[in-house]
């Protein structure tokens, strides 16, 4: 089974450099809508067996735009389990401000999640945010599906996908973040071992530039 994971389009809070977790949301930018349409065209020939989307508005809007380009439309199923990382007191805060106040914790969140103190911010732990996605993925194990699409969020998807690929918390962020409107593809036969087919692909976007993932700024 091939599992396709999309990060929602770029939003106003992304542009402003704010933490945008499970309790925050802001509208998609007009340029991002065009990017998602290109992503939808990139995926339009694939006949997805299921489409799951986070129920947060920015992800729902992203999934609807992708669906509008599909030649094989499927009902979008909203899932709380695909919501962004619940970040507690960080929600809505400027990232630069939090980096100035909590430099060690923000470095940990970006580079080494084993050192991130979720209790300090009343946030989800790495285990909590990844386990809900793992459970959704595992629920498909006995289904005869070939292609399943998931639309979610940057921080949660990075942690969840790297965990499925076997990375420990200290190494989850080694590949950097996921760009808005990016596509990552995993494949599995047994739902124990997952193979990476594509990571953070934005080659289908007109604005795509060759840039290593680790150089991307921290954003959600």
Protein Blocks (a to p, Z undefined) as FASTA:
>chain_A
ZZddddddddfklmnopacdfkbccdddfklmmmmmmmmmmmmmpccfbdcddfbfklmm
mmmmmmmmpcbdcdddddfklpccdehjmgopafklmmmmmmmlmmmmmmommlpcfkln
opacfklmmmmmmmmmmmmmmpccfbdcddddfklmmmmmmmmnopafklmmmnopadeh
iacddddfklmaccdfbghiaklpmklccddfklpccdZZ
